[in-house]
């Protein structure tokens, strides 16, 4: 197996070590391998391919790190064909929440989420994806509305 060197904040490393201990992993490498597999497999759901999708992406960051907000704005404009809606809100004492509503294909949504996750100083990125066609029903001509 190839050995890889990864830089990360001490706090994250401590959380990984604690997680490994609490959940019976043999060590941090096993935790990181599993997390990597999960991340890489996240957008490989064949049931979502070739379908029109909607997604909600929530990003939390410290508002004192002003460059994050600027980077969010740049990403929003770069993906304006995908972003149906965007809400910025202040939460807690020091934080901002950026909520993006997306409409598009799986590969586009995956790329957008990846760009958001790669943005330095984001504290949390969460999302959900669902097919739009599950909510669109064909009207029943025999049923009066």
C-alpha positions as CSV (number, residue, x, y, z in Angstrom):
1,X,0.0,0.0,0.0
2,X,1.3,3.5,-0.9
3,X,2.0,5.9,2.0
4,X,0.6,9.4,1.5
5,X,1.4,12.5,3.6
6,X,-1.6,14.8,4.3
7,X,-1.6,18.2,6.0
8,X,-4.5,18.9,8.3
9,X,-5.2,21.0,11.4
10,X,-4.2,19.4,14.7
11,X,-7.9,19.6,15.9
12,X,-9.1,17.5,12.9
13,X,-6.3,14.9,13.5
14,X,-7.4,14.7,17.2
15,X,-11.0,14.2,16.1
16,X,-10.0,11.4,13.6
17,X,-7.9,9.7,16.3
18,X,-10.8,9.9,18.8
19,X,-13.3,8.6,16.2
20,X,-10.9,5.7,15.4
21,X,-10.7,4.7,19.1
22,X,-14.5,5.1,19.8
23,X,-15.5,3.1,16.7
24,X,-13.0,0.3,16.8
25,X,-10.8,1.3,13.8
26,X,-7.3,0.1,13.7
27,X,-6.0,3.6,13.3
28,X,-6.4,6.9,11.5
29,X,-5.4,5.5,8.1
30,X,-8.4,3.2,8.2
31,X,-10.7,6.1,9.0
32,X,-9.3,8.2,6.2
33,X,-9.5,5.4,3.7
34,X,-13.1,4.8,4.5
35,X,-13.9,8.5,4.4
36,X,-12.2,8.8,1.0
37,X,-14.2,5.9,-0.4
38,X,-17.4,7.4,0.8
39,X,-16.6,10.8,-0.6
40,X,-15.6,9.4,-4.0
41,X,-18.7,7.2,-4.1
42,X,-21.1,10.0,-3.0
43,X,-22.2,11.0,-6.5
44,X,-22.0,7.6,-8.1
45,X,-25.7,6.8,-7.6
46,X,-26.8,5.4,-10.9
47,X,-30.4,6.0,-10.1
48,X,-29.8,9.8,-10.3
49,X,-27.9,9.8,-13.6
50,X,-29.6,11.3,-16.6
51,X,-32.3,12.8,-14.5
52,X,-33.2,16.4,-13.7
53,X,-32.3,17.0,-10.1
54,X,-32.7,19.6,-7.4
55,X,-30.2,20.0,-4.5
56,X,-29.9,22.1,-1.4
57,X,-26.4,23.0,-0.3
58,X,-25.8,24.6,3.1
59,X,-22.5,26.1,3.9
60,X,-21.4,27.5,7.3
61,X,-18.4,29.8,7.8
62,X,-17.1,32.3,10.3
63,X,-18.1,35.8,9.1
64,X,-14.9,37.2,10.3
65,X,-13.2,35.3,7.5
66,X,-14.5,37.7,4.9
67,X,-12.7,36.0,2.0
68,X,-15.1,33.0,2.3
69,X,-18.1,35.1,1.6
70,X,-16.4,36.6,-1.4
71,X,-15.5,33.2,-2.7
72,X,-19.1,32.0,-2.3
73,X,-20.3,35.0,-4.4
74,X,-17.8,34.1,-7.1
75,X,-18.9,30.4,-7.2
76,X,-22.5,31.5,-7.3
77,X,-21.9,33.7,-10.3
78,X,-19.7,31.0,-12.0
79,X,-22.6,28.5,-11.7
80,X,-25.5,30.9,-12.3
81,X,-27.1,28.5,-14.7
82,X,-27.2,25.8,-12.0
83,X,-28.1,28.0,-9.0
84,X,-31.8,28.6,-8.8
85,X,-31.7,30.5,-5.5
86,X,-29.2,31.6,-3.0
87,X,-29.8,32.9,0.6
88,X,-27.3,34.4,2.9
89,X,-28.1,34.5,6.6
90,X,-26.3,35.3,9.9
91,X,-26.5,32.4,12.4
92,X,-25.1,32.3,16.0
93,X,-22.7,34.8,17.2
94,X,-20.0,34.6,14.5
95,X,-21.3,32.6,11.6
96,X,-22.8,33.0,8.2
97,X,-24.9,30.4,6.4
98,X,-25.0,30.3,2.6
99,X,-27.9,28.2,1.3
100,X,-27.9,27.3,-2.4
101,X,-30.8,25.7,-4.3
102,X,-29.6,24.0,-7.4
103,X,-31.4,22.6,-10.5
104,X,-29.4,20.5,-12.9
105,X,-27.6,17.2,-13.6
106,X,-25.7,15.0,-11.2
107,X,-22.3,15.9,-12.6
108,X,-23.0,19.6,-12.4
109,X,-24.2,19.3,-8.8
110,X,-21.2,17.1,-7.9
111,X,-18.8,19.7,-9.3
112,X,-20.5,22.5,-7.5
113,X,-20.4,20.7,-4.1
114,X,-16.8,19.9,-4.7
115,X,-15.9,23.5,-5.4
116,X,-17.8,24.6,-2.2
117,X,-16.0,21.9,-0.2
118,X,-12.6,23.0,-1.5
119,X,-13.2,26.6,-0.4
120,X,-10.7,27.4,2.3
121,X,-12.2,28.2,5.7
122,X,-15.6,26.7,5.3
123,X,-16.7,25.1,8.5
124,X,-19.5,22.8,7.3
125,X,-20.9,21.8,3.9
126,X,-24.1,19.7,3.9
127,X,-26.3,18.9,0.9
128,X,-29.2,16.8,-0.3
129,X,-30.1,15.8,-3.8
130,X,-33.4,14.5,-5.2
131,X,-34.9,13.9,-8.6
132,X,-37.3,16.7,-9.7
133,X,-39.5,14.2,-11.6
134,X,-40.5,12.4,-8.3
135,X,-42.5,15.5,-7.5
136,X,-44.0,16.1,-10.9
137,X,-47.2,14.1,-11.4
138,X,-49.2,13.8,-14.6
139,X,-52.7,15.1,-14.0
140,X,-55.4,12.4,-14.0
141,X,-58.1,13.5,-16.6
142,X,-60.8,11.5,-14.7
143,X,-60.2,13.4,-11.5
144,X,-61.7,16.8,-11.0
145,X,-59.6,19.4,-9.2
